[in-house]
Each structure stands twice: as C-alpha cells, then as structure tokens.
Amino acid sequence: MTSGDWRSERAYEHLRDTNWRDYAWEYLRRNEEYQARYADPEFRARLDAGVDGPERCWGLRFRG
C-alpha cells in the first residue's frame, strides 16, 4: 500500500479503479482466521468442491 497521510485523498488514488470483488478479496486474504482455515487441506477441498459450510462462514459465493 502507498505510504502517506491516511487523511489525504492522494494516499488512496490507487483504489479508484478497484472493484468491490477485488476489495473484498484483499480484505479476506489478510484475515488471520481465514488464513489459518485456508491452511487446512480439508477446508480448501470443501471450498473447491462448493460444499456448503466454508463459503457460508466467509460469505463466499461460487457460480455453479
């Protein structure tokens, strides 16, 4: 992230072209609890398979 005064609009110019999906993913991937859960192969397998549970916990949606 760009360093600078957090009160300055210029410090956040790089976010102007960010869509909500990118912003949500950036927030989620930095979440320590999510990182710990994602390190579990069973959790990842359930996510990849679209099994109900993990995606509800994190508010994730997958196109079917």
All heavy atoms as a GROMACS GRO file, in nm:
protein
  559
    1MET      N    1   0.085  -0.119   0.000
    1MET     CA    2   0.000   0.000   0.000
    1MET      C    3   0.089   0.123   0.000
    1MET      O    4   0.196   0.126   0.057
    1MET     CB    5  -0.092  -0.003   0.121
    1MET     CG    6  -0.182   0.116   0.132
    1MET     SD    7  -0.298   0.095   0.267
    1MET     CE    8  -0.428   0.196   0.208
    2THR      N    9   0.040   0.225  -0.060
    2THR     CA   10   0.113   0.351  -0.065
    2THR      C   11   0.123   0.410   0.074
    2THR      O   12   0.023   0.418   0.146
    2THR     CB   13   0.041   0.450  -0.159
    2THR    OG1   14   0.024   0.388  -0.284
    2THR    CG2   15   0.118   0.578  -0.172
    3SER      N   16   0.242   0.451   0.112
    3SER     CA   17   0.255   0.517   0.242
    3SER      C   18   0.221   0.664   0.226
    3SER      O   19   0.231   0.720   0.119
    3SER     CB   20   0.396   0.499   0.297
    3SER     OG   21   0.488   0.560   0.210
    4GLY      N   22   0.182   0.723   0.334
    4GLY     CA   23   0.148   0.864   0.330
    4GLY      C   24   0.046   0.896   0.436
    4GLY      O   25   0.010   0.813   0.518
    5ASP      N   26  -0.001   1.017   0.434
    5ASP     CA   27  -0.100   1.063   0.530
    5ASP      C   28  -0.234   0.996   0.501
    5ASP      O   29  -0.291   1.011   0.394
    5ASP     CB   30  -0.114   1.215   0.518
    5ASP     CG   31  -0.208   1.274   0.621
    5ASP    OD1   32  -0.274   1.198   0.695
    5ASP    OD2   33  -0.217   1.397   0.626
    6TRP      N   34  -0.286   0.918   0.595
    6TRP     CA   35  -0.410   0.845   0.574
    6TRP      C   36  -0.529   0.939   0.554
    6TRP      O   37  -0.632   0.897   0.502
    6TRP     CB   38  -0.438   0.750   0.690
    6TRP     CG   39  -0.461   0.818   0.823
    6TRP    CD1   40  -0.368   0.848   0.916
    6TRP    CD2   41  -0.585   0.862   0.875
    6TRP    NE1   42  -0.425   0.910   1.023
    6TRP    CE2   43  -0.559   0.920   1.001
    6TRP    CE3   44  -0.716   0.862   0.829
    6TRP    CZ2   45  -0.659   0.975   1.080
    6TRP    CZ3   46  -0.816   0.916   0.907
    6TRP    CH2   47  -0.787   0.972   1.033
    7ARG      N   48  -0.514   1.063   0.589
    7ARG     CA   49  -0.622   1.160   0.572
    7ARG      C   50  -0.622   1.222   0.433
    7ARG      O   51  -0.716   1.290   0.395
    7ARG     CB   52  -0.610   1.269   0.678
    7ARG     CG   53  -0.631   1.216   0.819
    7ARG     CD   54  -0.590   1.317   0.921
    7ARG     NE   55  -0.443   1.326   0.915
    7ARG     CZ   56  -0.368   1.390   1.002
    7ARG    NH1   57  -0.423   1.453   1.102
    7ARG    NH2   58  -0.238   1.392   0.990
    8SER      N   59  -0.517   1.197   0.357
    8SER     CA   60  -0.504   1.256   0.224
    8SER      C   61  -0.570   1.168   0.119
    8SER      O   62  -0.550   1.047   0.115
    8SER     CB   63  -0.356   1.271   0.190
    8SER     OG   64  -0.340   1.303   0.054
    9GLU      N   65  -0.651   1.230   0.031
    9GLU     CA   66  -0.713   1.156  -0.078
    9GLU      C   67  -0.608   1.096  -0.171
    9GLU      O   68  -0.628   0.989  -0.228
    9GLU     CB   69  -0.807   1.246  -0.157
    9GLU     CG   70  -0.935   1.279  -0.085
    9GLU     CD   71  -1.030   1.357  -0.171
    9GLU    OE1   72  -1.031   1.337  -0.294
    9GLU    OE2   73  -1.105   1.439  -0.115
   10ARG      N   74  -0.496   1.162  -0.186
   10ARG     CA   75  -0.390   1.113  -0.276
   10ARG      C   76  -0.335   0.978  -0.230
   10ARG      O   77  -0.291   0.898  -0.313
   10ARG     CB   78  -0.278   1.216  -0.284
   10ARG     CG   79  -0.321   1.342  -0.356
   10ARG     CD   80  -0.207   1.437  -0.380
   10ARG     NE   81  -0.116   1.376  -0.477
   10ARG     CZ   82   0.012   1.402  -0.486
   10ARG    NH1   83   0.067   1.489  -0.404
   10ARG    NH2   84   0.086   1.345  -0.576
   11ALA      N   85  -0.338   0.952  -0.100
   11ALA     CA   86  -0.287   0.825  -0.048
   11ALA      C   87  -0.372   0.707  -0.095
   11ALA      O   88  -0.328   0.593  -0.089
   11ALA     CB   89  -0.281   0.829   0.104
   12TYR      N   90  -0.494   0.734  -0.143
   12TYR     CA   91  -0.586   0.627  -0.181
   12TYR      C   92  -0.622   0.630  -0.329
   12TYR      O   93  -0.714   0.560  -0.372
   12TYR     CB   94  -0.712   0.634  -0.095
   12TYR     CG   95  -0.681   0.613   0.051
   12TYR    CD1   96  -0.659   0.721   0.136
   12TYR    CD2   97  -0.668   0.486   0.102
   12TYR    CE1   98  -0.627   0.702   0.269
   12TYR    CE2   99  -0.636   0.466   0.235
   12TYR     CZ  100  -0.616   0.574   0.318
   12TYR     OH  101  -0.583   0.554   0.449
   13GLU      N  102  -0.551   0.706  -0.408
   13GLU     CA  103  -0.580   0.715  -0.550
   13GLU      C  104  -0.575   0.580  -0.620
   13GLU      O  105  -0.650   0.554  -0.712
   13GLU     CB  106  -0.487   0.815  -0.618
   13GLU     CG  107  -0.523   0.959  -0.589
   13GLU     CD  108  -0.430   1.057  -0.658
   13GLU    OE1  109  -0.345   1.013  -0.736
   13GLU    OE2  110  -0.446   1.177  -0.634
   14HIS      N  111  -0.484   0.493  -0.575
   14HIS     CA  112  -0.470   0.362  -0.638
   14HIS      C  113  -0.594   0.275  -0.621
   14HIS      O  114  -0.611   0.175  -0.691
   14HIS     CB  115  -0.346   0.290  -0.582
   14HIS     CG  116  -0.356   0.257  -0.437
   14HIS    ND1  117  -0.339   0.350  -0.338
   14HIS    CD2  118  -0.383   0.140  -0.376
   14HIS    CE1  119  -0.355   0.292  -0.221
   14HIS    NE2  120  -0.380   0.164  -0.241
   15LEU      N  121  -0.684   0.312  -0.532
   15LEU     CA  122  -0.806   0.234  -0.509
   15LEU      C  123  -0.922   0.277  -0.599
   15LEU      O  124  -1.024   0.209  -0.603
   15LEU     CB  125  -0.849   0.245  -0.363
   15LEU     CG  126  -0.753   0.185  -0.262
   15LEU    CD1  127  -0.800   0.213  -0.120
   15LEU    CD2  128  -0.736   0.036  -0.285
   16ARG      N  129  -0.906   0.382  -0.672
   16ARG     CA  130  -1.016   0.433  -0.755
   16ARG      C  131  -1.064   0.332  -0.859
   16ARG      O  132  -1.180   0.328  -0.893
   16ARG     CB  133  -0.977   0.562  -0.824
   16ARG     CG  134  -0.969   0.675  -0.728
   16ARG     CD  135  -0.937   0.802  -0.798
   16ARG     NE  136  -0.911   0.903  -0.696
   16ARG     CZ  137  -0.937   1.029  -0.710
   16ARG    NH1  138  -0.988   1.074  -0.822
   16ARG    NH2  139  -0.911   1.113  -0.614
   17ASP      N  140  -0.973   0.252  -0.912
   17ASP     CA  141  -1.009   0.154  -1.014
   17ASP      C  142  -1.035   0.015  -0.957
   17ASP      O  143  -1.046  -0.082  -1.032
   17ASP     CB  144  -0.900   0.146  -1.120
   17ASP     CG  145  -0.885   0.277  -1.197
   17ASP    OD1  146  -0.988   0.345  -1.217
   17ASP    OD2  147  -0.772   0.310  -1.235
   18THR      N  148  -1.044   0.004  -0.826
   18THR     CA  149  -1.066  -0.125  -0.762
   18THR      C  150  -1.216  -0.152  -0.754
   18THR      O  151  -1.292  -0.069  -0.708
   18THR     CB  152  -1.007  -0.124  -0.620
   18THR    OG1  153  -0.870  -0.093  -0.628
   18THR    CG2  154  -1.025  -0.256  -0.550
   19ASN      N  155  -1.256  -0.271  -0.802
   19ASN     CA  156  -1.399  -0.305  -0.791
   19ASN      C  157  -1.424  -0.371  -0.656
   19ASN      O  158  -1.332  -0.405  -0.583
   19ASN     CB  159  -1.444  -0.394  -0.908
   19ASN     CG  160  -1.377  -0.529  -0.910
   19ASN    OD1  161  -1.360  -0.593  -0.808
   19ASN    ND2  162  -1.339  -0.574  -1.029
   20TRP      N  163  -1.549  -0.390  -0.621
   20TRP     CA  164  -1.583  -0.442  -0.489
   20TRP      C  165  -1.532  -0.583  -0.468
   20TRP      O  166  -1.498  -0.620  -0.356
   20TRP     CB  167  -1.733  -0.432  -0.464
   20TRP     CG  168  -1.817  -0.519  -0.552
   20TRP    CD1  169  -1.872  -0.486  -0.673
   20TRP    CD2  170  -1.856  -0.654  -0.527
   20TRP    NE1  171  -1.942  -0.591  -0.724
   20TRP    CE2  172  -1.935  -0.696  -0.636
   20TRP    CE3  173  -1.835  -0.743  -0.424
   20TRP    CZ2  174  -1.990  -0.823  -0.645
   20TRP    CZ3  175  -1.891  -0.870  -0.432
   20TRP    CH2  176  -1.967  -0.908  -0.541
   21ARG      N  177  -1.524  -0.665  -0.574
   21ARG     CA  178  -1.474  -0.802  -0.558
   21ARG      C  179  -1.326  -0.801  -0.520
   21ARG      O  180  -1.283  -0.878  -0.434
   21ARG     CB  181  -1.495  -0.881  -0.686
   21ARG     CG  182  -1.637  -0.918  -0.709
   21ARG     CD  183  -1.650  -1.001  -0.837
   21ARG     NE  184  -1.787  -1.034  -0.860
   21ARG     CZ  185  -1.863  -0.981  -0.954
   21ARG    NH1  186  -1.811  -0.891  -1.036
   21ARG    NH2  187  -1.989  -1.015  -0.969
   22ASP      N  188  -1.248  -0.717  -0.587
   22ASP     CA  189  -1.106  -0.707  -0.555
   22ASP      C  190  -1.085  -0.657  -0.413
   22ASP      O  191  -0.999  -0.706  -0.340
   22ASP     CB  192  -1.034  -0.613  -0.652
   22ASP     CG  193  -1.028  -0.668  -0.793
   22ASP    OD1  194  -1.044  -0.790  -0.811
   22ASP    OD2  195  -1.008  -0.588  -0.886
   23TYR      N  196  -1.164  -0.560  -0.374
   23TYR     CA  197  -1.154  -0.503  -0.240
   23TYR      C  198  -1.190  -0.608  -0.135
   23TYR      O  199  -1.120  -0.624  -0.035
   23TYR     CB  200  -1.244  -0.381  -0.228
   23TYR     CG  201  -1.226  -0.305  -0.101
   23TYR    CD1  202  -1.118  -0.220  -0.083
   23TYR    CD2  203  -1.318  -0.317   0.003
   23TYR    CE1  204  -1.100  -0.150   0.035
   23TYR    CE2  205  -1.301  -0.248   0.121
   23TYR     CZ  206  -1.192  -0.164   0.136
   23TYR     OH  207  -1.174  -0.096   0.253
   24ALA      N  208  -1.297  -0.683  -0.159
   24ALA     CA  209  -1.340  -0.786  -0.064
   24ALA      C  210  -1.235  -0.896  -0.053
   24ALA      O  211  -1.204  -0.944   0.057
   24ALA     CB  212  -1.474  -0.845  -0.109
   25TRP      N  213  -1.178  -0.938  -0.167
   25TRP     CA  214  -1.074  -1.041  -0.164
   25TRP      C  215  -0.952  -0.993  -0.087
   25TRP      O  216  -0.893  -1.066  -0.008
   25TRP     CB  217  -1.035  -1.083  -0.305
   25TRP     CG  218  -0.910  -1.164  -0.306
   25TRP    CD1  219  -0.792  -1.132  -0.364
   25TRP    CD2  220  -0.888  -1.290  -0.241
   25TRP    NE1  221  -0.698  -1.230  -0.340
   25TRP    CE2  222  -0.755  -1.328  -0.264
   25TRP    CE3  223  -0.968  -1.373  -0.163
   25TRP    CZ2  224  -0.700  -1.445  -0.213
   25TRP    CZ3  225  -0.912  -1.490  -0.112
   25TRP    CH2  226  -0.781  -1.524  -0.138
   26GLU      N  227  -0.914  -0.870  -0.107
   26GLU     CA  228  -0.797  -0.814  -0.038
   26GLU      C  229  -0.820  -0.816   0.113
   26GLU      O  230  -0.731  -0.851   0.190
   26GLU     CB  231  -0.771  -0.672  -0.087
   26GLU     CG  232  -0.635  -0.619  -0.058
   26GLU     CD  233  -0.522  -0.702  -0.117
   26GLU    OE1  234  -0.537  -0.762  -0.224
   26GLU    OE2  235  -0.416  -0.706  -0.052
   27TYR      N  236  -0.940  -0.782   0.156
   27TYR     CA  237  -0.974  -0.784   0.298
   27TYR      C  238  -0.971  -0.926   0.352
   27TYR      O  239  -0.914  -0.954   0.457
   27TYR     CB  240  -1.112  -0.721   0.320
   27TYR     CG  241  -1.154  -0.717   0.462
   27TYR    CD1  242  -1.109  -0.617   0.548
   27TYR    CD2  243  -1.239  -0.814   0.514
   27TYR    CE1  244  -1.148  -0.613   0.680
   27TYR    CE2  245  -1.278  -0.812   0.646
   27TYR     CZ  246  -1.233  -0.712   0.728
   27TYR     OH  247  -1.271  -0.709   0.860
   28LEU      N  248  -1.032  -1.019   0.278
   28LEU     CA  249  -1.041  -1.157   0.324
   28LEU      C  250  -0.903  -1.222   0.332
   28LEU      O  251  -0.870  -1.287   0.430
   28LEU     CB  252  -1.132  -1.238   0.231
   28LEU     CG  253  -1.150  -1.384   0.269
   28LEU    CD1  254  -1.215  -1.398   0.406
   28LEU    CD2  255  -1.233  -1.455   0.164
   29ARG      N  256  -0.821  -1.204   0.231
   29ARG     CA  257  -0.691  -1.272   0.229
   29ARG      C  258  -0.598  -1.224   0.339
   29ARG      O  259  -0.505  -1.293   0.378
   29ARG     CB  260  -0.623  -1.260   0.093
   29ARG     CG  261  -0.559  -1.128   0.065
   29ARG     CD  262  -0.483  -1.129  -0.068
   29ARG     NE  263  -0.404  -1.010  -0.081
   29ARG     CZ  264  -0.280  -0.996  -0.035
   29ARG    NH1  265  -0.219  -1.095   0.024
   29ARG    NH2  266  -0.216  -0.882  -0.051
   30ARG      N  267  -0.624  -1.107   0.395
   30ARG     CA  268  -0.542  -1.054   0.505
   30ARG      C  269  -0.595  -1.095   0.642
   30ARG      O  270  -0.532  -1.070   0.743
   30ARG     CB  271  -0.535  -0.902   0.497
   30ARG     CG  272  -0.462  -0.853   0.376
   30ARG     CD  273  -0.468  -0.703   0.365
   30ARG     NE  274  -0.412  -0.659   0.239
   30ARG     CZ  275  -0.341  -0.550   0.226
   30ARG    NH1  276  -0.316  -0.474   0.331
   30ARG    NH2  277  -0.295  -0.515   0.108
   31ASN      N  278  -0.712  -1.159   0.644
   31ASN     CA  279  -0.775  -1.201   0.768
   31ASN      C  280  -0.701  -1.322   0.825
   31ASN      O  281  -0.693  -1.427   0.760
   31ASN     CB  282  -0.922  -1.234   0.740
   31ASN     CG  283  -0.997  -1.271   0.865
   31ASN    OD1  284  -0.972  -1.376   0.922
   31ASN    ND2  285  -1.090  -1.186   0.904
   32GLU      N  286  -0.647  -1.310   0.945
   32GLU     CA  287  -0.566  -1.418   1.004
   32GLU      C  288  -0.647  -1.545   1.027
   32GLU      O  289  -0.596  -1.656   1.011
   32GLU     CB  290  -0.502  -1.371   1.133
   32GLU     CG  291  -0.395  -1.267   1.111
   32GLU     CD  292  -0.332  -1.217   1.240
   32GLU    OE1  293  -0.362  -1.273   1.347
   32GLU    OE2  294  -0.254  -1.122   1.232
   33GLU      N  295  -0.772  -1.532   1.065
   33GLU     CA  296  -0.857  -1.650   1.086
   33GLU      C  297  -0.879  -1.724   0.954
   33GLU      O  298  -0.871  -1.847   0.948
   33GLU     CB  299  -0.990  -1.611   1.147
   33GLU     CG  300  -1.076  -1.731   1.184
   33GLU     CD  301  -1.208  -1.690   1.247
   33GLU    OE1  302  -1.224  -1.575   1.289
   33GLU    OE2  303  -1.297  -1.777   1.252
   34TYR      N  304  -0.904  -1.649   0.847
   34TYR     CA  305  -0.922  -1.711   0.716
   34TYR      C  306  -0.792  -1.780   0.671
   34TYR      O  307  -0.794  -1.891   0.618
   34TYR     CB  308  -0.964  -1.608   0.612
   34TYR     CG  309  -0.979  -1.667   0.474
   34TYR    CD1  310  -1.093  -1.739   0.440
   34TYR    CD2  311  -0.879  -1.652   0.378
   34TYR    CE1  312  -1.106  -1.796   0.313
   34TYR    CE2  313  -0.891  -1.707   0.252
   34TYR     CZ  314  -1.005  -1.778   0.220
   34TYR     OH  315  -1.017  -1.835   0.095
   35GLN      N  316  -0.679  -1.716   0.692
   35GLN     CA  317  -0.550  -1.775   0.655
   35GLN      C  318  -0.530  -1.909   0.726
   35GLN      O  319  -0.485  -2.006   0.665
   35GLN     CB  320  -0.436  -1.680   0.689
   35GLN     CG  321  -0.432  -1.557   0.605
   35GLN     CD  322  -0.330  -1.456   0.654
   35GLN    OE1  323  -0.256  -1.481   0.749
   35GLN    NE2  324  -0.326  -1.342   0.591
   36ALA      N  325  -0.562  -1.912   0.854
   36ALA     CA  326  -0.546  -2.035   0.931
   36ALA      C  327  -0.639  -2.144   0.879
   36ALA      O  328  -0.599  -2.260   0.864
   36ALA     CB  329  -0.572  -2.009   1.079
   37ARG      N  330  -0.764  -2.109   0.852
   37ARG     CA  331  -0.859  -2.208   0.799
   37ARG      C  332  -0.817  -2.255   0.661
   37ARG      O  333  -0.828  -2.373   0.629
   37ARG     CB  334  -1.000  -2.148   0.791
   37ARG     CG  335  -1.065  -2.111   0.922
   37ARG     CD  336  -1.132  -2.224   0.998
   37ARG     NE  337  -1.223  -2.305   0.924
   37ARG     CZ  338  -1.353  -2.282   0.907
   37ARG    NH1  339  -1.408  -2.174   0.959
   37ARG    NH2  340  -1.428  -2.365   0.839
   38TYR      N  341  -0.769  -2.164   0.577
   38TYR     CA  342  -0.730  -2.199   0.441
   38TYR      C  343  -0.607  -2.290   0.439
   38TYR      O  344  -0.587  -2.366   0.345
   38TYR     CB  345  -0.704  -2.073   0.358
   38TYR     CG  346  -0.694  -2.101   0.210
   38TYR    CD1  347  -0.808  -2.120   0.134
   38TYR    CD2  348  -0.571  -2.112   0.148
   38TYR    CE1  349  -0.799  -2.148  -0.002
   38TYR    CE2  350  -0.561  -2.139   0.012
   38TYR     CZ  351  -0.676  -2.157  -0.061
   38TYR     OH  352  -0.667  -2.186  -0.196
   39ALA      N  353  -0.527  -2.286   0.543
   39ALA     CA  354  -0.410  -2.373   0.552
   39ALA      C  355  -0.451  -2.520   0.571
   39ALA      O  356  -0.371  -2.609   0.546
   39ALA     CB  357  -0.320  -2.329   0.667
   40ASP      N  358  -0.574  -2.543   0.610
   40ASP     CA  359  -0.626  -2.679   0.630
   40ASP      C  360  -0.670  -2.736   0.495
   40ASP      O  361  -0.761  -2.683   0.431
   40ASP     CB  362  -0.744  -2.673   0.726
   40ASP     CG  363  -0.812  -2.807   0.746
   40ASP    OD1  364  -0.760  -2.911   0.702
   40ASP    OD2  365  -0.920  -2.807   0.809
   41PRO      N  366  -0.607  -2.845   0.450
   41PRO     CA  367  -0.641  -2.902   0.319
   41PRO      C  368  -0.788  -2.942   0.307
   41PRO      O  369  -0.847  -2.930   0.200
   41PRO     CB  370  -0.550  -3.026   0.307
   41PRO     CG  371  -0.441  -3.003   0.405
   41PRO     CD  372  -0.497  -2.916   0.514
   42GLU      N  373  -0.848  -2.987   0.416
   42GLU     CA  374  -0.990  -3.026   0.412
   42GLU      C  375  -1.078  -2.903   0.386
   42GLU      O  376  -1.173  -2.909   0.308
   42GLU     CB  377  -1.032  -3.092   0.542
   42GLU     CG  378  -1.175  -3.142   0.540
   42GLU     CD  379  -1.214  -3.212   0.668
   42GLU    OE1  380  -1.130  -3.281   0.728
   42GLU    OE2  381  -1.332  -3.196   0.708
   43PHE      N  382  -1.045  -2.793   0.448
   43PHE     CA  383  -1.120  -2.669   0.426
   43PHE      C  384  -1.110  -2.626   0.280
   43PHE      O  385  -1.210  -2.593   0.217
   43PHE     CB  386  -1.066  -2.559   0.518
   43PHE     CG  387  -1.132  -2.425   0.498
   43PHE    CD1  388  -1.255  -2.397   0.554
   43PHE    CD2  389  -1.070  -2.326   0.422
   43PHE    CE1  390  -1.316  -2.273   0.537
   43PHE    CE2  391  -1.130  -2.202   0.405
   43PHE     CZ  392  -1.253  -2.177   0.462
   44ARG      N  393  -0.989  -2.629   0.225
   44ARG     CA  394  -0.969  -2.591   0.084
   44ARG      C  395  -1.045  -2.684  -0.009
   44ARG      O  396  -1.105  -2.641  -0.106
   44ARG     CB  397  -0.820  -2.591   0.048
   44ARG     CG  398  -0.749  -2.469   0.098
   44ARG     CD  399  -0.615  -2.448   0.030
   44ARG     NE  400  -0.535  -2.567   0.012
   44ARG     CZ  401  -0.450  -2.615   0.103
   44ARG    NH1  402  -0.436  -2.555   0.218
   44ARG    NH2  403  -0.380  -2.722   0.076
   45ALA      N  404  -1.043  -2.814   0.021
   45ALA     CA  405  -1.114  -2.910  -0.062
   45ALA      C  406  -1.264  -2.882  -0.060
   45ALA      O  407  -1.332  -2.889  -0.163
   45ALA     CB  408  -1.086  -3.052  -0.015
   46ARG      N  409  -1.317  -2.848   0.057
   46ARG     CA  410  -1.461  -2.816   0.067
   46ARG      C  411  -1.493  -2.688  -0.010
   46ARG      O  412  -1.596  -2.679  -0.076
   46ARG     CB  413  -1.502  -2.806   0.213
   46ARG     CG  414  -1.501  -2.941   0.285
   46ARG     CD  415  -1.531  -2.927   0.433
   46ARG     NE  416  -1.661  -2.870   0.460
   46ARG     CZ  417  -1.775  -2.939   0.468
   46ARG    NH1  418  -1.773  -3.069   0.448
   46ARG    NH2  419  -1.889  -2.879   0.495
   47LEU      N  420  -1.405  -2.591  -0.002
   47LEU     CA  421  -1.426  -2.468  -0.080
   47LEU      C  422  -1.426  -2.498  -0.229
   47LEU      O  423  -1.514  -2.454  -0.303
   47LEU     CB  424  -1.315  -2.366  -0.050
   47LEU     CG  425  -1.333  -2.272   0.065
   47LEU    CD1  426  -1.211  -2.183   0.078
   47LEU    CD2  427  -1.456  -2.188   0.052
   48ASP      N  428  -1.325  -2.573  -0.274
   48ASP     CA  429  -1.312  -2.605  -0.416
   48ASP      C  430  -1.430  -2.685  -0.467
   48ASP      O  431  -1.472  -2.669  -0.582
   48ASP     CB  432  -1.182  -2.681  -0.443
   48ASP     CG  433  -1.058  -2.596  -0.424
   48ASP    OD1  434  -1.072  -2.472  -0.420
   48ASP    OD2  435  -0.948  -2.653  -0.412
   49ALA      N  436  -1.485  -2.771  -0.382
   49ALA     CA  437  -1.598  -2.854  -0.421
   49ALA      C  438  -1.730  -2.780  -0.409
   49ALA      O  439  -1.833  -2.829  -0.454
   49ALA     CB  440  -1.602  -2.980  -0.335
   50GLY      N  441  -1.728  -2.662  -0.348
   50GLY     CA  442  -1.852  -2.586  -0.330
   50GLY      C  443  -1.943  -2.646  -0.225
   50GLY      O  444  -2.064  -2.625  -0.226
   51VAL      N  445  -1.884  -2.723  -0.132
   51VAL     CA  446  -1.962  -2.786  -0.026
   51VAL      C  447  -2.011  -2.677   0.069
   51VAL      O  448  -1.935  -2.588   0.108
   51VAL     CB  449  -1.875  -2.890   0.050
   51VAL    CG1  450  -1.950  -2.946   0.170
   51VAL    CG2  451  -1.831  -2.999  -0.044
   52ASP      N  452  -2.138  -2.687   0.104
   52ASP     CA  453  -2.198  -2.589   0.194
   52ASP      C  454  -2.124  -2.589   0.328
   52ASP      O  455  -2.090  -2.692   0.381
   52ASP     CB  456  -2.345  -2.624   0.217
   52ASP     CG  457  -2.422  -2.512   0.282
   52ASP    OD1  458  -2.382  -2.395   0.266
   52ASP    OD2  459  -2.522  -2.539   0.350
   53GLY      N  460  -2.096  -2.477   0.379
   53GLY     CA  461  -2.028  -2.465   0.507
   53GLY      C  462  -1.922  -2.357   0.502
   53GLY      O  463  -1.945  -2.247   0.551
   54PRO      N  464  -1.805  -2.387   0.442
   54PRO     CA  465  -1.699  -2.285   0.441
   54PRO      C  466  -1.741  -2.156   0.373
   54PRO      O  467  -1.711  -2.046   0.420
   54PRO     CB  468  -1.585  -2.353   0.364
   54PRO     CG  469  -1.609  -2.498   0.378
   54PRO     CD  470  -1.759  -2.513   0.385
   55GLU      N  471  -1.813  -2.168   0.262
   55GLU     CA  472  -1.850  -2.046   0.192
   55GLU      C  473  -1.952  -1.964   0.270
   55GLU      O  474  -1.955  -1.842   0.263
   55GLU     CB  475  -1.900  -2.075   0.050
   55GLU     CG  476  -2.029  -2.153   0.043
   55GLU     CD  477  -2.010  -2.303   0.047
   55GLU    OE1  478  -1.902  -2.350   0.076
   55GLU    OE2  479  -2.110  -2.372   0.020
   56ARG      N  480  -2.036  -2.030   0.346
   56ARG     CA  481  -2.132  -1.956   0.428
   56ARG      C  482  -2.061  -1.883   0.541
   56ARG      O  483  -2.096  -1.771   0.576
   56ARG     CB  484  -2.237  -2.049   0.486
   56ARG     CG  485  -2.340  -2.088   0.386
   56ARG     CD  486  -2.453  -2.163   0.456
   56ARG     NE  487  -2.550  -2.202   0.359
   56ARG     CZ  488  -2.667  -2.142   0.345
   56ARG    NH1  489  -2.700  -2.041   0.421
   56ARG    NH2  490  -2.752  -2.184   0.254
   57CYS      N  491  -1.961  -1.948   0.598
   57CYS     CA  492  -1.885  -1.888   0.708
   57CYS      C  493  -1.821  -1.757   0.666
   57CYS      O  494  -1.818  -1.661   0.742
   57CYS     CB  495  -1.778  -1.987   0.754
   57CYS     SG  496  -1.663  -1.923   0.876
   58TRP      N  497  -1.772  -1.751   0.541
   58TRP     CA  498  -1.700  -1.633   0.495
   58TRP      C  499  -1.781  -1.548   0.398
   58TRP      O  500  -1.730  -1.449   0.347
   58TRP     CB  501  -1.569  -1.676   0.430
   58TRP     CG  502  -1.481  -1.741   0.531
   58TRP    CD1  503  -1.460  -1.873   0.547
   58TRP    CD2  504  -1.410  -1.676   0.637
   58TRP    NE1  505  -1.378  -1.894   0.654
   58TRP    CE2  506  -1.346  -1.776   0.710
   58TRP    CE3  507  -1.394  -1.543   0.673
   58TRP    CZ2  508  -1.266  -1.747   0.820
   58TRP    CZ3  509  -1.315  -1.515   0.782
   58TRP    CH2  510  -1.254  -1.615   0.854
   59GLY      N  511  -1.903  -1.588   0.371
   59GLY     CA  512  -1.985  -1.511   0.278
   59GLY      C  513  -1.940  -1.526   0.134
   59GLY      O  514  -1.965  -1.438   0.052
   60LEU      N  515  -1.874  -1.636   0.102
   60LEU     CA  516  -1.826  -1.658  -0.033
   60LEU      C  517  -1.936  -1.718  -0.119
   60LEU      O  518  -2.017  -1.796  -0.072
   60LEU     CB  519  -1.705  -1.754  -0.031
   60LEU     CG  520  -1.590  -1.711   0.058
   60LEU    CD1  521  -1.485  -1.822   0.063
   60LEU    CD2  522  -1.529  -1.583   0.008
   61ARG      N  523  -1.937  -1.681  -0.245
   61ARG     CA  524  -2.034  -1.736  -0.339
   61ARG      C  525  -1.960  -1.787  -0.461
   61ARG      O  526  -1.866  -1.724  -0.508
   61ARG     CB  527  -2.133  -1.629  -0.382
   61ARG     CG  528  -2.218  -1.579  -0.269
   61ARG     CD  529  -2.316  -1.479  -0.320
   61ARG     NE  530  -2.384  -1.420  -0.206
   61ARG     CZ  531  -2.474  -1.327  -0.216
   61ARG    NH1  532  -2.506  -1.280  -0.334
   61ARG    NH2  533  -2.532  -1.280  -0.109
   62PHE      N  534  -2.005  -1.899  -0.512
   62PHE     CA  535  -1.942  -1.959  -0.628
   62PHE      C  536  -2.047  -1.978  -0.736
   62PHE      O  537  -2.158  -2.019  -0.707
   62PHE     CB  538  -1.879  -2.094  -0.592
   62PHE     CG  539  -1.776  -2.084  -0.484
   62PHE    CD1  540  -1.810  -2.103  -0.352
   62PHE    CD2  541  -1.646  -2.051  -0.513
   62PHE    CE1  542  -1.717  -2.092  -0.252
   62PHE    CE2  543  -1.552  -2.039  -0.414
   62PHE     CZ  544  -1.586  -2.061  -0.283
   63ARG      N  545  -2.010  -1.949  -0.857
   63ARG     CA  546  -2.102  -1.973  -0.968
   63ARG      C  547  -2.108  -2.122  -0.995
   63ARG      O  548  -2.007  -2.189  -1.002
   63ARG     CB  549  -2.057  -1.899  -1.093
   63ARG     CG  550  -2.072  -1.752  -1.077
   63ARG     CD  551  -2.039  -1.684  -1.207
   63ARG     NE  552  -2.072  -1.544  -1.193
   63ARG     CZ  553  -2.058  -1.455  -1.286
   63ARG    NH1  554  -2.007  -1.491  -1.401
   63ARG    NH2  555  -2.090  -1.330  -1.265
   64GLY      N  556  -2.228  -2.170  -1.016
   64GLY     CA  557  -2.244  -2.314  -1.038
   64GLY      C  558  -2.287  -2.346  -1.178
   64GLY      O  559  -2.301  -2.272  -1.266
   0.00000   0.00000   0.00000
